Amino acid sequence: MVARGTASSLRPVPPWLSGSGAFSLGETAIDHFPMLAWSRLISRLAKSTDPKLLRYGATLGFLPLREAIAGYLGASRAVRCSAEQIMVVSGSQQALELAARVLLDRDSPVWFEEPGYWGARDALRLAGARLVPVPVDREGLDVAAGIARSPKARAVFVTPSHQLPLGVTMSASRRLQLLAWAQHSGAWVIEDDYNSEYRYESQPVAALQGLDRDARVLYIGTFSKVLYPSLRVGYLVLPPDLVQRFVGARRATDICPATLLQAALAEFIDQGHFARHLHRTRQLYRERRRILVDELARELGDEVEVLGDRAGLHLTALLRRRGDDRAVAARAARDGLWTLPLSDCYLGAARRRGLVLGYGGIAAAQIPAAVRALRRALESS
């Protein structure tokens, strides 16, 4: 018999996650990425004779990049950290995998948002964690419900800035309540600051980590969902007393991140390219979001209720008539639409049905036709 927590606990890739294109999550406007500036940095560094770019690097990552990340997070996300607390990783998924290895034992109870992010669900299950579904409402994770269900949980996974998939922002009172519980119970808070750079009707919300006075929060961020997906560069901000434990775990897996891309990214940030790209894409994604919301209202009207459209790169269209959103998503995938069924994000029985639509990677001019095709998939399913 295969033990729990191995790959046998993971299902085959469903049809709606087997491709990329219109409405797929995690896609960015790659045609608006400043490729000329980026390619010049890569070319110059690739021609460099600096031996430190060719040798094994620091397990935590390239120091100039960690310093640039610390400066950026302090200024934009109110994250309190030094470069010595930052580990550069291969995207947020590796950060989750490392956190699970270091923090959890087999059958460790972990609060998990219900509905929640399937990628984190799979990483935690693979580590053998026992996931405790905790409902999400208009204020985010229901901390009181979590305490009632598992008061001594080892950790909690949370996406407070723009919850995936519902898109709500965790309220200030819930944030303080969560941190108070973590301090009292000795639990770890794994904060995935998913798409926090993009808010359209308010200023960015400060990270949960910045409110933490007891060093219980591990903060995860990524450049792959801001610059381009295949970059595969993310970061993990660690409590000081966990740094060496994570270094040991990292050395046992892939030793260190690749140096050349880190060096290029450090200069990309220092030279202002990153800040300019963020400014341009905020305007771009705001317009794509507006068109998508308008087209959903035009084509589907009262058939759907839109949630989570004030931030991030996705929104959720709840189906007002209870139907099989998995069947709709499978039908849409055959037409080249990669939308995620909301019911697929639940650990238990789905309380609501809907479609999670990413708009980062679809051009504004293509959105009307894509929504019409989505309407046809709904009608035929």
C-alpha positions as CSV (number, residue, x, y, z in Angstrom):
1,M,0.0,0.0,0.0
2,V,1.3,3.5,-0.9
3,A,1.6,5.8,2.1
4,R,-0.5,8.9,2.6
5,G,1.0,12.1,1.4
6,T,2.7,10.7,-1.6
7,A,1.9,11.5,-5.2
8,S,-0.9,8.9,-5.1
9,S,-3.0,11.5,-3.3
10,L,-2.9,13.8,-6.3
11,R,-5.4,13.5,-9.2
12,P,-4.7,13.6,-12.9
13,V,-4.6,17.1,-14.4
14,P,-8.2,18.1,-15.3
15,P,-9.1,19.5,-18.7
16,W,-9.4,23.1,-17.6
17,L,-5.8,23.1,-16.3
18,S,-4.3,21.3,-19.3
19,G,-3.8,24.4,-21.6
20,S,-3.3,28.1,-21.5
21,G,-5.0,31.0,-23.2
22,A,-8.2,32.9,-22.7
23,F,-9.2,33.1,-19.0
24,S,-6.4,30.9,-17.7
25,L,-5.1,31.9,-14.3
26,G,-1.5,33.0,-13.7
27,E,-1.1,34.4,-17.2
28,T,0.3,37.9,-17.7
29,A,0.5,40.4,-20.6
30,I,3.7,39.0,-22.0
31,D,3.4,41.1,-25.1
32,H,3.7,44.2,-22.9
33,F,6.8,43.0,-21.1
34,P,9.9,45.3,-21.7
35,M,11.7,42.5,-23.5
36,L,14.3,44.8,-25.0
37,A,15.5,46.1,-21.6
38,W,15.4,42.6,-20.2
39,S,17.3,41.0,-23.1
40,R,20.0,43.6,-22.9
41,L,20.5,42.8,-19.2
42,I,20.6,39.1,-19.9
43,S,23.0,39.5,-22.8
44,R,25.5,41.7,-20.9
45,L,25.5,39.4,-17.9
46,A,25.9,36.3,-20.0
47,K,29.0,37.8,-21.6
48,S,30.4,38.8,-18.2
49,T,33.6,37.2,-16.9
50,D,32.5,37.5,-13.3
51,P,33.1,34.0,-11.8
52,K,30.4,34.4,-9.2
53,L,27.8,34.1,-11.9
54,L,29.1,30.6,-12.8
55,R,29.8,29.1,-9.4
56,Y,27.3,27.7,-6.9
57,G,25.5,30.7,-5.3
58,A,24.2,31.4,-1.8
59,T,21.4,29.0,-0.7
60,L,19.3,32.0,0.2
61,G,19.8,33.5,-3.2
62,F,21.8,36.3,-4.8
63,L,22.4,39.0,-2.2
64,P,21.8,42.0,-4.5
65,L,18.4,40.6,-5.5
66,R,17.5,39.9,-1.9
67,E,18.4,43.4,-1.0
68,A,16.3,44.8,-3.9
69,I,13.3,42.6,-2.8
70,A,13.6,43.8,0.8
71,G,13.6,47.4,-0.3
72,Y,10.6,46.8,-2.6
73,L,8.6,44.9,0.0
74,G,9.2,47.5,2.7
75,A,8.1,50.4,0.5
76,S,5.2,48.8,-1.2
77,R,3.8,46.1,1.1
78,A,4.9,47.3,4.6
79,V,6.8,44.0,5.0
80,R,9.3,44.3,7.8
81,C,12.4,42.3,6.9
82,S,16.1,42.3,6.0
83,A,17.8,40.6,3.1
84,E,19.0,37.9,5.5
85,Q,15.4,36.8,6.0
86,I,14.7,36.4,2.3
87,M,15.1,33.2,0.3
88,V,14.8,33.3,-3.5
89,V,12.8,30.3,-4.8
90,S,11.5,28.9,-8.0
91,G,8.1,30.5,-7.8
92,S,5.6,30.4,-5.0
93,Q,5.0,26.7,-5.5
94,Q,8.5,25.9,-4.3
95,A,8.0,28.2,-1.4
96,L,4.9,26.2,-0.3
97,E,6.7,22.9,-0.8
98,L,9.7,24.1,1.4
99,A,7.4,25.5,4.1
100,A,5.5,22.2,4.3
101,R,8.7,20.2,4.6
102,V,10.1,22.4,7.4
103,L,7.0,23.2,9.4
104,L,4.8,20.1,9.2
105,D,4.9,16.5,10.2
106,R,2.7,13.8,8.7
107,D,-1.0,14.4,9.8
108,S,-0.2,17.9,11.1
109,P,-3.5,19.9,11.0
110,V,-3.5,22.9,8.8
111,W,-6.3,25.4,8.4
112,F,-7.1,25.8,4.7
113,E,-9.3,28.4,3.0
114,E,-12.6,26.9,1.8
115,P,-12.8,27.4,-1.1
116,G,-9.0,27.8,-1.6
117,Y,-6.0,27.6,-3.9
118,W,-5.6,24.2,-5.4
119,G,-1.8,24.5,-5.9
120,A,-1.3,25.0,-2.1
121,R,-3.8,22.2,-1.4
122,D,-1.7,19.8,-3.5
123,A,1.6,20.9,-2.0
124,L,0.3,20.5,1.6
125,R,-1.3,17.2,0.9
126,L,1.9,15.9,-0.7
127,A,3.7,16.7,2.5
128,G,1.1,14.6,4.4
129,A,-0.7,17.5,6.1
130,R,-4.3,17.1,7.3
131,L,-6.2,20.0,5.8
132,V,-8.9,21.5,7.9
133,P,-11.4,23.5,5.7
134,V,-12.2,26.9,7.1
135,P,-14.9,28.9,5.4
136,V,-14.2,32.3,3.7
137,D,-16.8,35.0,3.9
138,R,-16.9,38.7,2.9
139,E,-14.2,39.5,5.5
140,G,-11.9,36.6,4.5
141,L,-10.9,33.6,6.5
142,D,-13.4,32.9,9.3
143,V,-10.9,32.7,12.2
144,A,-13.6,31.8,14.8
145,A,-14.7,28.9,12.7
146,G,-11.1,27.8,12.4
147,I,-10.6,27.8,16.1
148,A,-13.8,25.8,16.6
149,R,-12.7,23.2,14.1
150,S,-9.0,22.9,15.1
151,P,-7.8,25.1,17.8
152,K,-4.3,23.6,17.9
153,A,-3.6,23.5,14.2
154,R,0.1,23.6,13.3
155,A,-0.3,26.2,10.5
156,V,-2.7,28.2,8.4
157,F,-2.5,28.9,4.7
158,V,-4.1,32.2,3.7
159,T,-4.3,34.6,0.8
160,P,-5.4,37.8,2.6
161,S,-4.8,40.5,-0.1
162,H,-7.0,39.0,-2.8
163,Q,-8.3,35.6,-1.8
164,L,-8.0,32.9,-4.4
165,P,-10.6,32.1,-5.7
166,L,-13.3,34.5,-4.3
167,G,-11.2,37.7,-4.5
168,V,-12.2,39.1,-1.1
169,T,-9.7,41.1,1.0
170,M,-9.3,40.0,4.7
171,S,-10.5,42.7,7.0
172,A,-8.3,44.4,9.6
173,S,-10.2,42.8,12.5
174,R,-9.8,39.3,11.0
175,R,-6.1,39.9,10.5
176,L,-5.5,40.8,14.1
177,Q,-7.7,37.9,15.2
178,L,-5.6,35.5,13.1
179,L,-2.3,36.8,14.4
180,A,-3.6,36.7,18.0
181,W,-4.6,33.0,17.6
182,A,-1.2,32.2,16.0
183,Q,0.7,33.7,18.8
184,H,-1.5,32.1,21.5
185,S,-1.4,28.6,19.9
186,G,2.2,28.7,18.5
187,A,0.9,28.2,14.9
188,W,2.6,29.4,11.7
189,V,0.8,31.6,9.3
190,I,1.7,31.0,5.6
191,E,0.8,34.2,3.7
192,D,0.6,34.0,0.0
193,D,0.4,37.6,-1.2
194,Y,-1.1,36.6,-4.5
195,N,-1.4,39.5,-7.1
196,S,-1.1,42.1,-4.3
197,E,0.5,44.6,-6.7
198,Y,-2.8,45.1,-8.5
199,R,-5.6,47.0,-6.9
200,Y,-8.0,49.1,-9.0
201,E,-10.2,51.0,-6.6
202,S,-8.0,51.6,-3.6
203,Q,-4.4,51.7,-2.4
204,P,-2.6,48.4,-1.9
205,V,-3.4,46.7,1.4
206,A,-0.5,46.2,3.8
207,A,0.8,42.7,4.1
208,L,-0.3,40.6,7.1
209,Q,3.4,40.0,7.8
210,G,3.9,43.7,8.6
211,L,1.4,43.4,11.5
212,D,3.1,40.4,13.0
213,R,4.9,41.2,16.2
214,D,5.6,37.6,17.2
215,A,7.5,36.3,14.1
216,R,4.7,33.8,13.2
217,V,4.2,34.8,9.5
218,L,6.0,33.3,6.5
219,Y,5.4,35.6,3.5
220,I,5.4,34.3,-0.1
221,G,5.6,36.5,-3.2
222,T,6.5,35.9,-6.8
223,F,7.7,37.7,-9.9
224,S,6.3,35.1,-12.2
225,K,2.8,36.5,-12.0
226,V,4.0,40.1,-12.5
227,L,6.6,39.8,-15.2
228,Y,6.1,36.5,-17.1
229,P,5.2,33.0,-16.0
230,S,8.2,31.0,-17.1
231,L,10.6,33.3,-15.1
232,R,9.9,31.0,-12.1
233,V,11.4,33.4,-9.5
234,G,9.7,34.0,-6.2
235,Y,10.7,34.7,-2.7
236,L,10.0,33.6,0.8
237,V,10.3,36.0,3.8
238,L,11.2,34.0,6.9
239,P,11.0,34.6,10.6
240,P,14.7,35.0,11.7
241,D,14.6,31.8,13.8
242,L,13.5,29.7,10.8
243,V,16.2,30.8,8.4
244,Q,18.8,28.1,9.1
245,R,16.1,25.4,9.1
246,F,15.0,26.5,5.6
247,V,18.6,26.7,4.4
248,G,19.1,23.1,5.4
249,A,16.0,22.0,3.6
250,R,16.9,23.9,0.5
251,R,20.4,22.5,0.4
252,A,18.9,19.0,0.5
253,T,16.8,19.7,-2.6
254,D,18.2,22.0,-5.2
255,I,21.2,23.6,-3.3
256,C,20.6,27.2,-4.6
257,P,18.7,29.2,-7.2
258,A,20.2,30.0,-10.7
259,T,22.4,33.1,-10.4
260,L,22.2,34.6,-13.8
261,L,18.5,35.3,-13.8
262,Q,18.7,36.6,-10.3
263,A,21.5,39.1,-11.2
264,A,19.4,40.3,-14.2
265,L,16.3,40.7,-12.1
266,A,18.3,42.6,-9.4
267,E,19.4,45.1,-12.0
268,F,15.9,45.2,-13.6
269,I,14.6,46.4,-10.3
270,D,17.4,48.8,-9.4
271,Q,17.2,50.5,-12.8
272,G,13.5,51.2,-12.4
273,H,12.2,48.8,-15.1
274,F,10.2,46.8,-12.6
275,A,8.4,49.9,-11.2
276,R,7.6,51.2,-14.6
277,H,6.3,47.8,-15.7
278,L,4.0,47.7,-12.7
279,H,2.6,51.2,-13.4
280,R,1.9,50.3,-17.1
281,T,0.3,47.0,-16.4
282,R,-1.9,48.3,-13.6
283,Q,-3.6,50.6,-16.2
284,L,-3.7,47.7,-18.7
285,Y,-5.3,45.2,-16.4
286,R,-7.7,47.8,-15.0
287,E,-9.1,48.2,-18.6
288,R,-9.2,44.4,-19.2
289,R,-11.1,43.9,-16.0
290,R,-13.6,46.7,-16.9
291,I,-14.3,45.1,-20.4
292,L,-14.6,41.6,-18.9
293,V,-17.2,42.8,-16.3
294,D,-19.1,44.8,-18.9
295,E,-19.2,41.8,-21.3
296,L,-20.3,39.4,-18.6
297,A,-23.2,41.7,-17.8
298,R,-24.0,42.1,-21.5
299,E,-23.9,38.4,-22.5
300,L,-24.9,36.7,-19.3
301,G,-26.9,39.3,-17.3
302,D,-28.6,37.8,-14.3
303,E,-27.1,34.4,-15.0
304,V,-24.0,35.3,-13.0
305,E,-22.8,37.3,-10.1
306,V,-19.3,38.8,-10.3
307,L,-17.1,38.6,-7.2
308,G,-13.5,39.8,-6.5
309,D,-13.1,42.2,-9.4
310,R,-11.5,45.0,-7.5
311,A,-8.0,43.6,-7.4
312,G,-5.7,40.9,-8.8
313,L,-5.8,39.3,-12.2
314,H,-8.9,37.1,-11.8
315,L,-12.6,37.4,-10.9
316,T,-15.2,34.8,-10.1
317,A,-18.6,34.6,-11.9
318,L,-21.0,32.8,-9.6
319,L,-23.7,30.8,-11.4
320,R,-27.0,31.9,-10.1
321,R,-28.7,28.7,-11.3
322,R,-27.1,25.8,-9.6
323,G,-25.4,23.7,-12.3
324,D,-22.4,21.6,-13.0
325,D,-19.5,24.1,-13.3
326,R,-17.1,21.3,-13.9
327,A,-19.1,20.3,-17.0
328,V,-19.1,23.9,-18.2
329,A,-15.3,24.2,-17.7
330,A,-14.7,21.0,-19.5
331,R,-16.9,22.1,-22.4
332,A,-15.2,25.5,-22.5
333,A,-11.7,23.8,-22.6
334,R,-12.7,22.1,-25.8
335,D,-13.2,25.5,-27.3
336,G,-9.9,26.9,-26.0
337,L,-11.2,28.7,-22.9
338,W,-9.3,27.8,-19.8
339,T,-11.7,28.7,-16.9
340,L,-11.6,27.1,-13.5
341,P,-14.8,25.7,-11.9
342,L,-15.3,27.1,-8.5
343,S,-16.4,23.8,-7.1
344,D,-13.0,22.4,-7.9
345,C,-11.6,24.7,-5.1
346,Y,-13.5,23.1,-2.3
347,L,-12.1,20.4,0.0
348,G,-15.6,19.3,1.0
349,A,-19.0,19.7,-0.8
350,A,-19.1,22.8,-2.9
351,R,-21.4,25.4,-1.4
352,R,-21.4,27.6,-4.5
353,R,-20.9,27.0,-8.2
354,G,-19.1,29.3,-10.6
355,L,-16.2,30.0,-13.0
356,V,-12.9,31.6,-12.0
357,L,-11.8,33.8,-14.9
358,G,-8.2,35.1,-15.4
359,Y,-7.8,38.2,-17.5
360,G,-4.1,38.9,-17.3
361,G,-3.2,37.1,-20.4
362,I,-6.1,38.0,-22.7
363,A,-6.0,41.1,-24.9
364,A,-8.9,43.6,-24.4
365,A,-10.0,43.2,-28.0
366,Q,-10.3,39.4,-27.6
367,I,-12.5,39.5,-24.4
368,P,-15.9,40.1,-26.1
369,A,-15.6,37.0,-28.4
370,A,-14.2,34.9,-25.5
371,V,-17.2,35.8,-23.3
372,R,-19.6,35.0,-26.2
373,A,-17.9,31.6,-26.5
374,L,-18.2,31.1,-22.7
375,R,-21.9,31.8,-23.0
376,R,-22.3,29.1,-25.6
377,A,-20.4,26.7,-23.3
378,L,-22.8,27.5,-20.5
379,E,-25.8,27.0,-22.8
380,S,-24.6,23.7,-24.2
381,S,-23.8,22.3,-20.8
